[in-house]
């Protein structure tokens, strides 16, 4: 069954599983946000816009319409994301987020699947949502994402994640299909406050859990 909620509350769940995703019960050290999300002048700029999309529907299958022909985020726009450094973790998470927005706009989940660990159950739910969009041939309309700040700190439990990335970004207003794919809903511009645990696995950063707060802007 499709997991959709009425906007705007839906965005906290639908956009890349922006909730706890470390364990079966949704709990775990990396699902907890830091006491405050860091927003400083030294935070790196947002790499890669969320305007991007893909040309193929995901393995969800059954698409009744061709996916929008929107370019996917380019990994080259996220320098250092393949390096085991705090800055690398930040760039990798920005890429993860932009790939997620892109997936909801195109129905393509293939590239996103390799960017989180199997522990992230809500991330998997979000992937399922993208596949449902593809299966119904309906997608989120295009919008822009402005990354306000992104920074990192050492994770409290390094056995699971090396760093917690704090990410603040604004998404523009857009349309989404409703729960039954029988119309569209208007989603206002919103600001996302996200904390994500990043794990270094087999030479790359993976999202291992996250928490989120969302407000209209």
C-alpha positions in Angstrom: 0.0 0.0 0.0 1.2 3.4 -0.9 2.5 5.4 2.1 1.3 9.0 1.4 0.2 11.7 3.8 -1.6 15.0 3.1 0.8 17.9 2.5 2.6 19.5 4.1 3.2 17.0 6.8 3.8 14.3 4.2 7.1 15.8 3.3 8.7 14.7 6.6 8.2 11.1 5.6 8.2 11.1 1.8 11.3 13.0 1.0 13.9 10.4 1.5 12.7 8.9 4.7 13.4 12.0 6.7 12.9 10.3 10.0 14.6 7.7 12.2 15.8 4.8 10.1 18.4 2.9 12.1 16.4 0.0 13.4 13.1 -1.9 13.2 11.6 0.3 16.0 12.9 3.5 14.5 15.4 4.1 17.3 19.1 4.2 17.5 22.0 6.5 18.2 22.3 7.9 14.7 18.6 8.8 14.5 19.0 11.5 17.1 19.6 15.0 15.9 22.4 17.0 17.6 21.1 19.4 20.3 21.2 22.2 17.7 21.7 22.2 14.0 24.8 24.1 13.1 24.2 27.2 10.9 27.5 29.1 10.4 29.1 31.2 7.8 31.7 28.5 7.2 29.2 25.9 6.2 29.7 24.7 2.6 27.5 25.8 -0.2 24.9 23.5 -1.7 26.3 21.5 -4.5 24.1 20.3 -7.3 20.6 21.6 -7.7 17.5 19.6 -7.1 16.1 20.6 -10.5 17.6 17.4 -11.9 15.8 14.3 -12.9 16.3 11.2 -15.0 15.0 9.8 -18.3 14.0 6.3 -17.1 11.3 5.1 -14.7 12.5 3.0 -11.8 12.0 -0.7 -11.4 8.6 0.0 -9.9 7.3 -0.6 -13.4 3.9 0.0 -14.8 4.4 3.7 -15.7 1.6 5.1 -17.8 3.7 8.1 -18.9 7.3 8.7 -19.8 9.3 10.0 -16.9 10.2 13.7 -17.2 13.5 14.2 -19.1 15.3 16.1 -16.3 19.1 15.8 -16.0 20.3 13.9 -12.9 22.5 15.5 -10.4 26.1 15.3 -11.5 28.5 13.7 -9.0 31.2 16.1 -10.2 29.3 18.9 -8.6 30.0 17.4 -5.2 33.8 17.5 -4.9 35.4 15.3 -2.3 32.3 13.2 -1.6 34.4 10.1 -2.1 36.9 11.1 0.5 36.8 9.9 4.2 36.7 13.4 5.6 34.0 15.6 7.3 33.7 17.6 4.1 33.3 14.4 2.1 30.5 13.3 4.3 28.8 16.7 3.8 29.1 16.5 0.1 27.9 13.0 0.0 24.8 13.9 2.0 24.0 16.8 -0.3 24.3 14.4 -3.3 22.0 12.0 -1.5 19.4 14.7 -0.9 19.5 16.0 -4.5 19.2 12.5 -5.8 16.1 12.0 -3.6 14.4 15.2 -4.9 15.3 14.1 -8.4 13.8 10.7 -7.8 10.5 12.1 -6.8 10.4 14.3 -9.9 11.3 11.4 -12.3 10.3 8.1 -10.7 13.9 6.9 -10.8 15.2 5.2 -7.7 18.1 3.1 -9.1 20.9 5.5 -8.3 19.5 6.5 -4.9 19.4 2.9 -3.7 23.2 2.7 -3.4 23.4 5.8 -1.2 22.1 4.5 2.2 22.6 1.4 4.3 20.2 -1.4 4.7 19.5 -0.3 8.2 17.7 2.8 7.0 14.2 1.4 6.8 12.4 4.7 6.3 14.8 5.4 3.4 13.6 2.2 1.9 10.0 3.4 2.3 10.9 6.5 0.5 12.4 4.5 -2.3 9.1 2.6 -2.5 7.3 5.9 -2.8 9.4 6.8 -5.8 8.7 3.5 -7.3 4.9 4.1 -6.8 5.2 7.4 -8.6 6.9 5.6 -11.5 4.3 2.9 -11.5 1.5 5.4 -11.8 3.3 7.7 -14.3 2.8 10.7 -12.0 5.6 12.7 -10.4 6.4 15.8 -8.3 6.6 18.9 -10.4 10.0 20.6 -10.7 11.3 22.9 -8.0 14.5 24.5 -6.8 16.4 23.7 -3.6 18.5 26.3 -1.9 21.0 24.8 0.6 21.2 27.3 3.5 23.9 25.5 5.4 25.6 22.2 5.8 28.1 21.2 8.4 29.3 18.1 10.4 30.4 16.9 13.8 31.7 13.6 15.1 29.0 11.1 15.7 28.4 10.1 19.4 28.6 6.4 18.4 31.3 5.9 15.9 30.6 2.2 15.7 27.6 3.1 13.6 28.4 6.5 11.9 31.5 8.6 11.7 29.8 12.0 11.4 26.4 13.6 11.9 25.8 16.0 9.0 23.5 19.0 9.8 21.7 20.2 6.7 19.3 23.1 6.2 17.6 23.7 2.9 14.6 25.5 1.3 12.5 23.7 -1.3 10.3 25.8 -3.6 6.5 25.3 -3.9 5.4 22.5 -6.2 2.7 20.0 -7.0 2.4 16.4 -6.1 -0.1 13.7 -7.0 -2.5 13.0 -4.2 -2.8 9.8 -2.2 -5.0 8.0 -4.8 -3.3 9.5 -7.8 -6.6 11.2 -8.8 -5.4 14.8 -8.7 -2.7 17.0 -7.4 -2.0 18.8 -4.2 -0.2 22.1 -3.8 2.9 22.0 -1.5 4.1 25.3 -0.2 7.8 26.4 0.0 9.3 24.7 3.0 12.5 24.7 5.0 14.1 21.4 6.1 16.3 21.0 9.2 18.0 17.6 8.9 20.5 15.7 10.9 21.9 12.5 9.2 24.3 9.9 10.5 26.9 9.1 7.8 28.8 5.8 7.7 31.9 5.1 5.7 31.3 1.7 4.1 33.5 0.1 1.4 35.1 3.3 0.4 32.1 5.6 0.2 29.7 7.5 2.5 26.2 6.0 3.1 23.3 7.5 5.0 22.7 5.3 8.1 19.9 7.3 9.8 18.4 10.7 10.0 16.0 13.1 11.8 14.1 16.1 10.4 12.0 19.1 11.2 10.1 21.0 8.5 8.5 24.4 8.5 6.7 26.6 5.9 8.7 29.5 4.6 
